[in-house]
């Protein structure tokens, strides 16, 4: 006796109208994702400055939309691979979010390196501090942040000293 996969379990337990509706839902999701990709990203490619990271998210969205359409066809034929394609398409969402986070980090590092390269002379002669304008209000804000950080560090040290050695 072979163990049933998720789709076979759904087919056994679900009403027939739901099984007939699942391919339609998958197709609608696929069409909406493809339309949204075209609608939201059509201006990105007509811009004069096309960056390397501008094609990553739309490419993943297009692949997710196509996978939903493939899943729709497979689910209509009651193939078990349709369920896998549908879940693969849905799992593109966290991949896209993680990719956007990586792009933000890479761009931040690039902007920081560029800014430091442009302003290294001002850092060396001290004129950058004049631009920051360390007024008494700004100094007070910095002191408040430092006190909060100091309290957090002291509390962490205090908690680590109170833990018995057996539980460490």
Backbone as a chain_set.jsonl record, in Angstrom:
{"seq": "XXXXXXXXXXXXXXXXXXXXXXXXXXXXXXXXXXXXXXXXXXXXXXXXXXXXXXXXXXXXXXXXXXXXXXXXXXXXXXXXXXXXXXXXXXXXXXXXXXXXXXXXXXXXXXXXXXXXXXXXXXXXXXXXXXXXXXXXXXXXXXXXXXXXXXXXXXXXXXXXXXXXXXXX", "coords": {"N": [[0.842, -1.175, 0.0], [0.729, 2.093, -0.989], [1.782, 5.285, 0.19], [-0.295, 8.129, 0.291], [0.03, 11.206, -1.474], [-0.111, 14.796, -0.877], [-1.914, 15.964, -2.729], [-3.476, 13.805, -3.57], [-4.674, 13.194, -1.143], [-6.167, 15.513, -0.79], [-7.837, 15.276, -3.006], [-9.304, 13.033, -2.236], [-10.66, 13.904, 0.064], [-11.85, 16.374, -0.478], [-14.693, 18.223, -1.73], [-16.25, 17.739, -4.959], [-16.74, 20.074, -6.411], [-14.824, 21.824, -5.466], [-12.498, 20.668, -6.374], [-12.82, 21.036, -9.078], [-12.696, 23.751, -9.151], [-10.14, 24.479, -8.312], [-8.122, 24.372, -10.449], [-9.037, 26.569, -11.922], [-8.752, 28.682, -10.122], [-5.974, 28.641, -9.855], [-5.237, 29.318, -12.478], [-6.325, 31.897, -12.667], [-4.835, 33.237, -10.7], [-2.296, 33.01, -11.882], [-2.646, 34.544, -14.249], [-3.234, 37.055, -13.126], [-0.836, 37.601, -11.763], [0.983, 37.728, -13.921], [-0.135, 39.901, -15.351], [0.081, 41.932, -13.407], [2.836, 42.084, -13.151], [3.564, 43.051, -15.679], [2.153, 45.496, -15.635], [3.171, 46.949, -13.402], [5.912, 47.035, -13.826], [6.499, 47.962, -16.365], [7.411, 50.555, -16.864], [9.938, 50.568, -15.819], [11.706, 49.447, -17.606], [11.781, 51.202, -19.692], [13.112, 53.335, -18.764], [16.004, 55.498, -18.802], [18.229, 54.704, -17.284], [19.033, 51.644, -16.701], [19.265, 49.355, -14.249], [21.136, 46.641, -12.739], [19.689, 45.188, -10.873], [17.071, 45.529, -11.469], [15.782, 43.665, -13.068], [15.478, 41.301, -11.688], [13.328, 40.804, -9.754], [10.953, 41.1, -11.415], [11.477, 38.971, -13.204], [11.339, 36.712, -11.553], [8.667, 36.957, -10.76], [7.333, 36.618, -13.215], [8.086, 33.985, -13.763], [6.771, 32.727, -11.624], [4.099, 33.283, -12.278], [3.882, 31.879, -14.713], [4.329, 29.303, -13.744], [2.026, 28.978, -12.205], [0.127, 28.897, -14.25], [0.932, 26.565, -15.586], [0.534, 24.769, -13.505], [-2.215, 24.964, -13.31], [-3.1, 23.716, -15.644], [-2.114, 21.12, -15.202], [-3.453, 20.457, -12.826], [-6.05, 20.462, -13.755], [-6.05, 18.148, -15.221], [-5.847, 16.361, -13.201], [-3.303, 15.658, -12.264], [-0.579, 14.836, -10.132], [1.669, 16.414, -10.116], [0.809, 18.978, -10.547], [0.001, 20.078, -8.124], [2.495, 20.357, -6.874], [3.729, 22.227, -8.58], [2.048, 24.406, -8.149], [2.519, 24.976, -5.416], [5.218, 25.571, -5.602], [5.128, 27.898, -7.119], [3.76, 29.56, -5.329], [5.63, 29.627, -3.317], [7.485, 31.355, -4.301], [7.063, 33.899, -3.366], [8.232, 34.414, -0.678], [10.867, 34.095, -1.519], [11.225, 36.192, -3.316], [10.876, 38.36, -1.568], [13.083, 37.985, 0.15], [15.119, 38.309, -1.704], [14.766, 40.995, -2.396], [15.512, 42.159, 0.022], [18.229, 41.473, 0.109], [19.095, 42.938, -2.107], [18.633, 45.544, -1.175], [20.52, 45.656, 0.908], [22.936, 45.325, -0.521], [22.846, 47.594, -2.18], [22.906, 49.598, -0.194], [25.471, 49.21, 0.879], [26.949, 49.832, -1.4], [26.208, 52.564, -1.814], [27.184, 53.646, 0.573], [29.944, 53.155, 0.35], [30.464, 54.685, -1.922], [29.768, 57.247, -0.964], [31.649, 57.55, 1.091], [33.961, 57.494, -0.446], [33.689, 59.872, -1.885], [33.705, 61.8, 0.145], [35.961, 61.556, 1.716], [38.041, 63.345, 2.067], [36.857, 65.435, 3.493], [36.329, 64.096, 5.844], [38.894, 63.745, 6.781], [39.958, 66.349, 7.264], [38.153, 67.414, 9.062], [35.952, 68.986, 8.394], [33.562, 67.764, 7.941], [32.285, 67.488, 10.378], [31.445, 70.071, 10.827], [29.426, 70.265, 8.959], [27.592, 68.478, 9.964], [26.772, 69.813, 12.164], [26.947, 70.014, 15.243], [24.93, 70.809, 17.406], [23.734, 71.806, 20.695], [21.269, 70.483, 21.038], [21.41, 68.296, 19.263], [23.563, 66.956, 20.412], [22.426, 66.272, 22.862], [20.477, 64.455, 22.002], [22.113, 62.402, 21.041], [23.336, 61.636, 23.427], [21.142, 60.624, 24.858], [20.494, 58.365, 23.32], [22.866, 56.895, 23.664], [22.75, 56.414, 26.443], [20.475, 54.776, 26.611], [21.38, 52.545, 25.157], [23.489, 51.802, 26.836], [22.075, 51.1, 29.202], [20.664, 48.888, 28.202], [22.768, 47.125, 27.643], [23.853, 46.782, 30.224], [21.689, 45.559, 31.5], [21.546, 43.165, 30.095], [23.992, 41.997, 30.829], [23.524, 41.733, 33.56], [21.393, 39.884, 33.578], [22.67, 37.649, 32.509], [24.445, 37.022, 34.548], [22.772, 36.19, 36.585], [21.801, 33.72, 35.854], [21.855, 30.326, 36.698], [24.764, 28.183, 36.751], [24.35, 25.602, 35.807], [22.375, 25.762, 33.878], [23.468, 27.169, 31.8]], "CA": [[0.0, 0.0, 0.0], [1.556, 3.289, -1.09], [1.311, 6.434, 0.957], [-0.855, 9.138, -0.6], [0.601, 12.54, -1.341], [-1.067, 15.838, -0.457], [-2.972, 16.168, -3.714], [-4.388, 12.664, -3.504], [-5.465, 13.353, 0.076], [-7.148, 16.568, -1.06], [-8.831, 14.72, -3.927], [-10.168, 12.1, -1.511], [-11.434, 14.569, 1.11], [-12.493, 17.606, -0.921], [-15.858, 18.055, -2.604], [-15.888, 17.777, -6.38], [-16.75, 21.444, -6.923], [-13.545, 22.434, -5.115], [-11.492, 20.114, -7.281], [-13.009, 21.682, -10.373], [-12.39, 25.169, -9.001], [-8.711, 24.671, -8.05], [-7.394, 24.798, -11.653], [-9.475, 27.915, -12.308], [-8.096, 29.608, -9.19], [-4.562, 28.682, -10.221], [-5.115, 30.075, -13.727], [-6.603, 33.311, -12.376], [-3.654, 33.758, -10.002], [-1.229, 33.142, -12.873], [-2.929, 35.684, -15.124], [-3.105, 38.282, -12.332], [0.592, 37.842, -11.506], [1.602, 38.18, -15.175], [-0.617, 41.245, -15.643], [0.656, 42.868, -12.435], [4.251, 42.263, -13.5], [3.627, 43.963, -16.82], [1.622, 46.804, -15.274], [4.007, 47.669, -12.449], [7.318, 47.099, -14.212], [6.694, 48.38, -17.754], [8.164, 51.808, -16.904], [11.317, 50.333, -15.384], [12.549, 49.097, -18.748], [11.876, 52.338, -20.6], [13.94, 54.367, -18.124], [17.34, 55.523, -19.406], [19.24, 54.032, -16.461], [18.57, 50.298, -16.367], [20.201, 48.791, -13.283], [21.239, 45.178, -12.741], [18.732, 44.57, -9.963], [15.702, 45.808, -11.906], [15.171, 42.551, -13.79], [15.378, 40.098, -10.861], [11.982, 40.59, -9.217], [9.995, 40.771, -12.481], [11.743, 37.638, -13.76], [10.773, 35.731, -10.624], [7.208, 37.053, -10.821], [6.894, 35.988, -14.463], [8.209, 32.531, -13.611], [5.694, 32.287, -10.729], [2.86, 33.312, -13.051], [3.894, 30.752, -15.65], [4.154, 28.067, -12.972], [0.6, 28.876, -11.857], [-0.598, 28.459, -15.44], [1.27, 25.152, -15.785], [-0.161, 24.033, -12.442], [-3.633, 24.939, -13.645], [-3.298, 22.669, -16.653], [-1.883, 19.817, -14.576], [-4.537, 20.198, -11.874], [-7.257, 20.145, -14.521], [-5.912, 16.741, -15.611], [-5.705, 15.616, -11.942], [-1.924, 15.174, -12.118], [-0.028, 15.214, -8.829], [2.685, 17.451, -10.298], [0.162, 20.284, -10.514], [0.062, 20.554, -6.739], [3.877, 20.781, -6.627], [3.957, 23.476, -9.31], [1.314, 25.48, -7.477], [3.242, 25.344, -4.197], [6.47, 26.207, -6.01], [4.79, 29.271, -7.508], [3.44, 30.311, -4.112], [6.859, 29.801, -2.532], [8.294, 32.431, -4.882], [6.842, 35.146, -2.62], [9.32, 34.673, 0.273], [12.137, 34.214, -2.244], [11.276, 37.561, -3.837], [11.096, 39.262, -0.434], [14.476, 37.838, 0.582], [15.951, 38.906, -2.744], [14.684, 42.456, -2.25], [16.317, 42.512, 1.189], [19.638, 41.39, -0.305], [19.353, 44.079, -2.992], [18.727, 46.743, -0.331], [21.804, 45.615, 1.616], [24.009, 45.566, -1.496], [22.795, 49.004, -2.576], [23.352, 50.401, 0.942], [26.934, 49.118, 0.924], [27.459, 50.604, -2.536], [26.044, 53.996, -1.547], [28.096, 54.016, 1.655], [31.303, 53.199, -0.205], [30.528, 55.843, -2.817], [29.77, 58.462, -0.155], [32.95, 57.648, 1.755], [34.949, 57.845, -1.46], [33.532, 61.279, -2.249], [33.85, 62.693, 1.29], [37.077, 61.17, 2.579], [38.813, 64.554, 2.373], [36.16, 66.157, 4.55], [36.52, 63.348, 7.082], [40.275, 63.915, 7.237], [40.238, 67.688, 7.799], [37.199, 67.759, 10.106], [34.845, 69.84, 7.959], [32.31, 67.003, 7.962], [31.627, 67.782, 11.653], [30.763, 71.356, 10.669], [28.207, 70.03, 8.187], [26.643, 67.794, 10.841], [26.373, 70.875, 13.097], [26.702, 69.44, 16.563], [24.311, 71.761, 18.317], [23.426, 71.166, 21.98], [20.131, 69.581, 20.898], [21.896, 67.06, 18.648], [24.391, 66.267, 21.406], [21.503, 65.685, 23.835], [19.88, 63.272, 21.377], [23.133, 61.355, 21.007], [23.524, 61.167, 24.801], [19.979, 59.8, 25.201], [20.658, 57.071, 22.647], [23.959, 56.184, 24.325], [22.276, 55.956, 27.751], [19.584, 53.634, 26.373], [22.232, 51.411, 24.786], [24.218, 51.401, 28.038], [21.133, 50.375, 30.058], [20.38, 47.582, 27.593], [23.942, 46.27, 27.844], [23.94, 46.434, 31.64], [20.622, 44.607, 31.812], [21.93, 41.875, 29.529], [25.052, 41.45, 31.679], [22.892, 41.354, 34.821], [20.629, 38.657, 33.358], [23.577, 36.515, 32.302], [25.056, 36.673, 35.831], [21.762, 35.57, 37.441], [21.483, 32.369, 35.395], [22.724, 29.325, 37.331], [25.745, 27.621, 35.832], [23.869, 24.354, 35.224], [21.513, 26.047, 32.735], [24.191, 27.9, 30.757]], "C": [[0.89, 1.242, 0.0], [0.914, 4.436, -0.316], [0.828, 7.509, -0.016], [-0.17, 10.477, -0.37], [-0.508, 13.542, -1.019], [-2.23, 15.977, -1.433], [-3.969, 15.017, -3.692], [-5.245, 12.72, -2.246], [-6.538, 14.416, -0.109], [-8.238, 16.039, -1.978], [-9.795, 13.776, -3.213], [-11.121, 12.815, -0.556], [-12.256, 15.754, 0.619], [-13.734, 17.301, -1.754], [-15.459, 18.254, -4.071], [-15.884, 19.201, -6.934], [-15.447, 22.165, -6.602], [-12.434, 21.931, -6.031], [-11.609, 20.716, -8.672], [-12.626, 23.154, -10.325], [-10.893, 25.437, -8.825], [-7.91, 25.027, -9.309], [-7.773, 26.203, -12.108], [-8.807, 28.958, -11.416], [-6.622, 29.749, -9.541], [-4.348, 29.492, -11.499], [-5.34, 31.564, -13.495], [-5.414, 33.946, -11.66], [-2.509, 33.969, -10.982], [-1.424, 34.346, -13.777], [-2.763, 36.995, -14.367], [-1.638, 38.606, -12.073], [1.287, 38.336, -12.772], [1.153, 39.594, -15.534], [0.014, 42.269, -14.699], [2.131, 43.113, -12.726], [4.377, 43.23, -14.663], [3.214, 45.372, -16.404], [2.583, 47.596, -14.394], [5.444, 47.851, -12.916], [7.542, 47.543, -15.648], [7.519, 49.662, -17.849], [9.622, 51.628, -16.514], [12.224, 50.124, -16.587], [12.647, 50.212, -19.771], [12.72, 53.462, -20.02], [15.343, 54.336, -18.731], [18.402, 54.791, -18.587], [18.683, 52.69, -15.993], [19.614, 49.65, -15.483], [20.124, 47.273, -13.286], [20.166, 44.509, -11.902], [17.287, 44.78, -10.41], [15.029, 44.625, -12.596], [14.905, 41.342, -12.896], [13.955, 39.824, -10.371], [10.962, 40.335, -10.328], [10.224, 39.395, -13.095], [11.174, 36.552, -12.852], [9.241, 35.768, -10.633], [6.659, 36.404, -12.089], [6.99, 34.469, -14.351], [7.126, 31.983, -12.674], [4.354, 32.276, -11.462], [2.772, 32.164, -14.039], [3.728, 29.419, -14.925], [2.706, 27.884, -12.532], [-0.216, 28.405, -13.058], [-0.32, 26.989, -15.752], [0.546, 24.299, -14.745], [-1.649, 23.927, -12.739], [-3.933, 23.827, -14.643], [-3.131, 21.275, -16.04], [-2.986, 19.464, -13.572], [-5.847, 19.864, -12.586], [-7.243, 18.687, -14.973], [-5.738, 15.822, -14.411], [-4.327, 14.963, -11.808], [-1.373, 15.666, -10.782], [1.05, 16.287, -8.953], [2.086, 18.853, -10.27], [0.198, 20.903, -9.13], [1.456, 21.068, -6.421], [4.195, 22.086, -7.342], [3.25, 24.646, -8.634], [2.038, 25.921, -6.212], [4.58, 25.986, -4.519], [6.223, 27.657, -6.416], [4.48, 30.123, -6.285], [4.698, 30.566, -3.288], [7.795, 30.836, -3.132], [8.158, 33.729, -4.087], [7.928, 35.371, -1.57], [10.685, 34.786, -0.397], [12.294, 35.631, -2.777], [11.527, 38.551, -2.707], [12.534, 39.184, 0.072], [15.42, 38.459, -0.434], [15.933, 40.423, -2.647], [15.501, 42.935, -1.053], [17.805, 42.476, 0.846], [19.993, 42.568, -1.204], [19.484, 45.359, -2.181], [20.071, 46.784, 0.386], [22.95, 45.92, 0.667], [24.017, 47.023, -1.933], [23.255, 49.921, -1.448], [24.872, 50.385, 1.044], [27.543, 49.917, -0.217], [27.349, 52.101, -2.318], [26.992, 54.47, -0.45], [29.523, 54.123, 1.144], [31.468, 54.392, -1.129], [30.589, 57.139, -2.02], [31.109, 58.64, 0.543], [34.04, 58.025, 0.769], [34.883, 59.313, -1.838], [33.876, 62.222, -1.103], [35.02, 62.349, 2.195], [37.948, 62.378, 2.94], [38.174, 65.358, 3.49], [36.27, 65.43, 5.88], [37.906, 63.61, 7.657], [40.509, 65.292, 7.853], [39.2, 68.175, 8.799], [36.042, 68.622, 9.657], [33.517, 69.09, 7.914], [31.55, 67.257, 9.266], [30.917, 69.128, 11.608], [29.447, 71.181, 9.913], [27.151, 69.324, 9.035], [26.034, 68.788, 11.821], [25.96, 70.293, 14.44], [26.192, 70.521, 17.51], [24.025, 71.048, 19.635], [22.243, 70.192, 21.891], [20.566, 68.25, 20.286], [22.752, 66.263, 19.621], [23.501, 65.598, 22.45], [20.832, 64.434, 23.267], [20.862, 62.112, 21.353], [23.336, 60.778, 22.404], [22.36, 60.268, 25.221], [20.099, 58.417, 24.566], [21.756, 56.263, 23.317], [23.54, 55.654, 25.698], [21.353, 54.748, 27.593], [20.388, 52.394, 26.011], [22.99, 50.9, 26.003], [23.312, 50.624, 28.993], [20.826, 48.988, 29.501], [21.546, 46.626, 27.791], [24.077, 45.846, 29.302], [22.864, 45.423, 32.035], [20.959, 43.215, 31.281], [23.013, 41.217, 30.377], [24.46, 40.973, 32.994], [22.099, 40.055, 34.67], [21.552, 37.461, 33.19], [24.265, 36.101, 33.6], [24.069, 35.956, 36.745], [21.417, 34.143, 37.037], [22.409, 31.384, 36.093], [23.621, 28.651, 36.296], [25.267, 26.328, 35.184], [23.062, 24.607, 33.956], [22.243, 26.762, 31.613], [24.538, 27.033, 29.606]], "O": [[1.714, 1.416, 0.898], [-0.307, 4.537, -0.191], [1.474, 7.766, -1.031], [0.166, 10.84, 0.757], [-1.679, 13.182, -0.906], [-3.386, 16.092, -1.025], [-5.176, 15.238, -3.784], [-6.414, 12.336, -2.275], [-7.67, 14.258, 0.348], [-9.42, 16.31, -1.767], [-10.978, 13.727, -3.552], [-12.262, 12.386, -0.382], [-13.261, 16.103, 1.239], [-13.82, 16.257, -2.401], [-14.437, 18.875, -4.364], [-15.104, 19.505, -7.836], [-15.006, 23.02, -7.37], [-11.541, 22.688, -6.411], [-10.606, 20.886, -9.365], [-12.27, 23.738, -11.348], [-10.426, 26.525, -9.161], [-7.072, 25.927, -9.239], [-6.932, 26.942, -12.62], [-8.351, 29.994, -11.899], [-6.081, 30.854, -9.525], [-3.393, 30.262, -11.596], [-4.632, 32.398, -14.059], [-5.027, 35.07, -11.979], [-1.825, 34.991, -10.925], [-0.477, 35.087, -14.043], [-2.209, 37.952, -14.908], [-1.24, 39.768, -12.155], [2.094, 39.263, -12.71], [1.968, 40.405, -15.975], [0.433, 43.343, -15.131], [2.619, 44.231, -12.562], [5.213, 44.133, -14.631], [3.865, 46.343, -16.789], [2.788, 48.789, -14.619], [6.131, 48.751, -12.433], [8.679, 47.506, -16.12], [8.256, 49.843, -18.818], [10.458, 52.466, -16.854], [13.372, 50.567, -16.592], [13.519, 50.171, -20.639], [13.013, 54.437, -20.712], [15.822, 53.275, -19.129], [19.382, 54.305, -19.153], [17.95, 52.621, -15.006], [20.739, 49.417, -15.926], [19.157, 46.693, -13.78], [19.773, 43.379, -12.189], [16.369, 44.253, -9.781], [13.802, 44.598, -12.694], [14.175, 40.437, -13.302], [13.438, 38.723, -10.559], [10.158, 39.413, -10.19], [9.265, 38.719, -13.468], [10.593, 35.58, -13.335], [8.594, 34.727, -10.525], [5.638, 35.717, -12.045], [6.092, 33.751, -14.788], [6.614, 30.887, -12.906], [3.56, 31.352, -11.283], [1.719, 31.544, -14.189], [3.065, 28.512, -15.429], [2.209, 26.758, -12.49], [-1.141, 27.607, -12.908], [-1.227, 26.252, -16.138], [0.012, 23.237, -15.065], [-2.271, 22.906, -12.447], [-4.909, 23.092, -14.494], [-3.91, 20.365, -16.325], [-3.401, 18.309, -13.482], [-6.653, 19.081, -12.084], [-8.296, 18.061, -15.094], [-5.505, 14.626, -14.582], [-4.207, 13.848, -11.3], [-1.669, 16.782, -10.354], [1.318, 17.0, -7.986], [2.797, 19.82, -9.995], [0.402, 22.109, -8.984], [1.598, 22.103, -5.77], [4.856, 22.957, -6.778], [3.795, 25.748, -8.558], [2.159, 27.12, -5.959], [5.035, 26.861, -3.782], [7.018, 28.54, -6.094], [4.892, 31.281, -6.212], [4.817, 31.603, -2.635], [8.811, 31.164, -2.52], [9.052, 34.573, -4.134], [8.517, 36.452, -1.562], [11.563, 35.493, 0.098], [13.379, 36.207, -2.698], [12.31, 39.487, -2.87], [13.136, 40.21, 0.389], [16.42, 39.071, -0.058], [16.97, 41.068, -2.799], [16.114, 44.001, -1.109], [18.556, 43.361, 1.256], [21.077, 43.137, -1.078], [20.356, 46.18, -2.466], [20.697, 47.841, 0.463], [23.846, 46.692, 1.009], [25.084, 47.627, -2.046], [23.924, 50.922, -1.707], [25.493, 51.424, 1.27], [28.546, 50.606, -0.026], [28.293, 52.838, -2.605], [27.541, 55.568, -0.533], [30.233, 55.076, 1.467], [32.513, 55.043, -1.117], [31.366, 58.034, -2.351], [31.648, 59.745, 0.586], [34.945, 58.79, 1.104], [35.916, 59.934, -2.087], [34.304, 63.348, -1.355], [35.067, 62.808, 3.336], [38.531, 62.412, 4.024], [38.875, 65.903, 4.343], [36.302, 66.067, 6.933], [38.075, 63.689, 8.874], [41.194, 65.395, 8.87], [39.357, 69.268, 9.344], [35.201, 68.968, 10.487], [32.458, 69.714, 7.855], [30.319, 67.245, 9.276], [29.899, 69.313, 12.275], [28.468, 71.871, 10.197], [25.954, 69.543, 8.849], [24.897, 68.612, 12.257], [24.776, 70.11, 14.723], [26.947, 71.07, 18.311], [24.068, 69.819, 19.693], [22.222, 69.184, 22.597], [20.136, 67.19, 20.743], [22.677, 65.035, 19.655], [23.785, 64.479, 22.879], [20.642, 63.455, 23.989], [20.487, 60.969, 21.615], [23.491, 59.566, 22.555], [22.578, 59.25, 25.878], [19.83, 57.409, 25.22], [21.595, 55.06, 23.52], [23.937, 54.552, 26.076], [21.446, 53.797, 28.369], [20.103, 51.305, 26.51], [23.12, 49.689, 26.184], [23.726, 49.602, 29.54], [20.738, 48.02, 30.258], [21.34, 45.446, 28.076], [24.379, 44.687, 29.589], [23.127, 44.522, 32.832], [20.69, 42.21, 31.938], [22.961, 40.011, 30.621], [24.849, 39.92, 33.498], [22.139, 39.209, 35.564], [21.249, 36.372, 33.677], [24.636, 34.937, 33.745], [24.491, 35.182, 37.604], [20.794, 33.423, 37.817], [23.625, 31.577, 36.088], [23.275, 28.563, 35.118], [25.74, 25.984, 34.1], [23.054, 23.771, 33.052], [21.661, 26.944, 30.543], [25.148, 27.499, 28.644]]}, "num_chains": 1, "name": "protein.A"}
